[in-house]
């Protein structure tokens, strides 16, 4: 998932807050994830303020208690390229069943394309290459261990961009 819509300015890029629209879209994203039957037991989130606020809005919209879900606020994900982001996913604890990654573009969009094996929802896969706007998210079905995840290692189940 790409973070929700952020304010244009802040003390630094790292410290930009979500815009009001971003908070609403994060909440909408959480509700959509629940409708899809998705509930993470592990979250990998960039340490930037807007991604952490996105996670809070998603959890709130979904009705999840974020304090009970293992969350890794990761400094590396902030500036990571898609290959580095994939390496971070590979480091997720083996007991994690459902992972939510919240980061930045262009990395999140490229990572989604990198993981797509082309065998899933064709419309959703096509949407990946059309851009990855704020709040965009893609659900993948993965098999095997996190540590073994490779390029084209996931089947796209759904893709969504919540808009208020």
C-alpha positions, 0 to 999 in steps of 0.5 A: 500500500502507498501512504494516503494523501499527505499535506504538501508541506511540513518541517521535512518530507519525513515529517509531513502529516496526512491531509484530511483527505488522506485520513478519510481515504486511509479509513476507507482503505481499512474498510475495504480490506475488511470487505476483502477478508484481509486482516494483517498479523504483521505490518511493515511501515516506513518510519515517515510520519505520513505512513505511520498515520496511514496505518493508524487510519487504516486500522481505525477504519477496519476496526483493528486494534493496532496495538495488538498487531506486530508493527515494524516501523522501518527507517530503511523502507522510507528511501528503499527501492523495490528490491530493498523493499522486497528484501525487507519483506523477506525478513518478516518473521516466519510466523507472519501469515498476513502482511501489510506493507505501507510505504512510498512511491515509486517503490510501492508501485514498482514492488507490486509490479515486481511481485505480480506473476501475471496469473491473477486478476487481470484487471487488477494487474493492468491497474498496477501499470497505470500508476499507483496513486496515494492510498493504492493497495494490492492484495497478493496471494503468496505461497511459501516462506517470506524468506523465499519470496522472489520476483513474480512470486505473488498472484494479484487477488485485488487492487483498489484506490479509495477515494472520498 
